[in-house]
Amino acid sequence: MNAQLKPTGSAYFIAAETEKDEKRTLAVLVDNEPGVLARVIGLFSGRGYNIDSLTVSETEHERHLSRITIVTRGTPHVLEQIKHQLARIVPVHRVVDLTLAAIERGHERPLERELALVKVSGKGEDRVEALRLADAFRAQVIDANTEHFIFEITGRVSKIEQFIAIMKPLGLVEVCRTGVAAMNRGPEGM
């Protein structure tokens, strides 16, 4: 075995130690039919790849096409393998690395947003502080009673994570996140 390769029990050992992990956002256009998502997920799990975020929804109703947005990490070599293997799955129509496309267009990352529902339970000063901070983060109260709030917050992943961290000491009870929705700037489609 090459001295530069390190076996780790997953597909990530293929890359040389000098390659650093990168975070990438991939958009995959597929037929909206049973079993397609399972095949895509199976590709990742069967090869030891991790998915940081996954969203899927039908986006072209007339053509019955769905868009899967996947955020994953890996070395450039592993990420290229993932893209090529995704492209070979039937019925995948197109695989676009939104991160690389954004960089080619002079942007650091594609536009990425996530929605989260955040339940906070508290009384007194903690309750007042949770409301004040939610307002600062532009989170909306979508359910409330005298014992709890449910906030809806939309934004970059870092904003969502910061909001959740701030709510922990104020009585965070539960979080539900949608996963990343992403698109590149400019007039072109994927």
TACORSUL-V272202 format. One record per pair of residues at least 24 apart in sequence whose C-alpha atoms are under 10 Angstrom apart, sorted by the first residue. I is the first residue (numbers start at 0). GAP is how many residues later the second one is. Records with the same first field share a line. If there is no record, write none. Layout:
I=GAP, GAP
//
This chain:
8=38, 39
9=35, 36, 37, 38, 39, 40
10=33, 35, 36, 37, 38, 63, 67, 70
11=35, 36, 37, 38, 61, 62, 63, 65, 66, 67
12=62, 65
13=61, 63, 64
14=59, 60, 61, 62, 63
15=59, 61
16=58
17=57
18=55, 56, 57, 58, 59
19=53, 54, 55, 56
20=51, 52, 53, 54, 55, 56, 57, 58
21=50, 51, 52, 53, 54, 56, 57, 77
22=29, 48, 49, 50, 51, 52, 53, 56, 76
23=28, 46, 47, 48, 49, 50, 51, 52, 55, 73, 74, 75, 76, 85, 86
24=27, 28, 29, 44, 45, 46, 47, 48, 71, 72, 73, 74, 75, 76, 84, 85, 87, 155, 156, 157, 158
25=28, 42, 43, 44, 45, 46, 53, 56, 57, 69, 70, 71, 72, 73, 74, 156, 157
26=28, 29, 40, 41, 42, 43, 44, 56, 67, 68, 69, 70, 71, 72, 154, 155, 156, 163
27=28, 38, 39, 40, 41, 42, 55, 58, 59, 64, 65, 66, 67, 68, 69, 70, 162
28=27, 29, 30, 31, 36, 37, 38, 39, 40, 58, 62, 63, 64, 65, 66, 67, 161
29=26, 28, 34, 35, 36, 37, 38, 57, 59, 60, 61, 62, 63, 64, 65
30=27, 29, 32, 33, 34, 35, 36, 59, 60, 61, 62
31=24, 25, 26, 27, 28, 29, 31, 32, 33, 34, 35, 59, 60
32=25, 31, 32, 33, 58
35=30, 53, 54, 55, 56
36=29, 31
38=47, 50, 51, 52
39=28, 45, 46, 49, 50, 52
40=45
42=39, 42, 43, 46
43=28, 38, 41, 42
46=35
48=24, 25, 29, 30, 33
49=24
51=127, 128
52=61, 124, 125, 126, 127, 128
53=124, 125, 126, 127
54=59, 123, 124, 125, 126, 127
55=122, 123, 124, 125
64=26, 27, 28
65=26
66=25, 27, 28, 114
67=27, 113, 114
68=26, 27, 28, 29, 110, 111, 112, 113, 114
69=27, 28, 109, 110, 111, 112
70=26, 27, 28, 108, 109, 110, 111
93=96
94=95
95=94
96=93
97=84, 85, 86, 87, 92
98=83, 84, 85
100=83, 84, 89
101=81, 82, 83, 84
102=81
104=79, 80, 81
106=77, 78
108=73, 74, 75, 76
109=71, 72, 73, 74, 75
110=45, 69, 70, 71, 72, 73, 74
111=43, 44, 45, 67, 68, 69, 70, 71, 72
112=41, 42, 43, 44, 45, 46, 47, 65, 66, 67, 68, 69, 70
113=39, 40, 41, 42, 43, 44, 45, 46, 63, 64, 65, 66, 67, 68
114=37, 38, 39, 40, 41, 42, 45, 61, 62, 63, 64, 65, 66
115=34, 35, 36, 37, 38, 39, 41, 44, 45, 47, 48, 59, 60, 61, 62, 63
116=24, 25, 33, 34, 35, 36, 37, 43, 47, 57, 58, 59, 60, 61
117=24, 31, 32, 33, 34, 35, 42, 45, 46, 49, 54, 55, 56, 57, 58, 59
118=24, 25, 29, 30, 31, 32, 33, 45, 48, 52, 53, 54, 55, 56, 57
119=24, 27, 28, 29, 30, 31, 44, 47, 48, 49, 50, 51, 52, 53, 54, 55
120=24, 25, 26, 27, 28, 29, 46, 49, 50, 51, 52, 53
121=24, 25, 26, 27, 47, 48, 49, 50, 51
122=24, 25, 47, 48
124=45
125=41, 43, 44, 45
126=43, 44
127=42
128=38, 41
129=36, 37, 38, 39, 40, 41, 42
132=30, 33, 34
133=29, 32, 33
135=27
136=25, 26
138=24
147=24, 25
148=24
149=24, 25
150=24
151=24, 25
152=24
153=24
154=25
155=24, 25
//
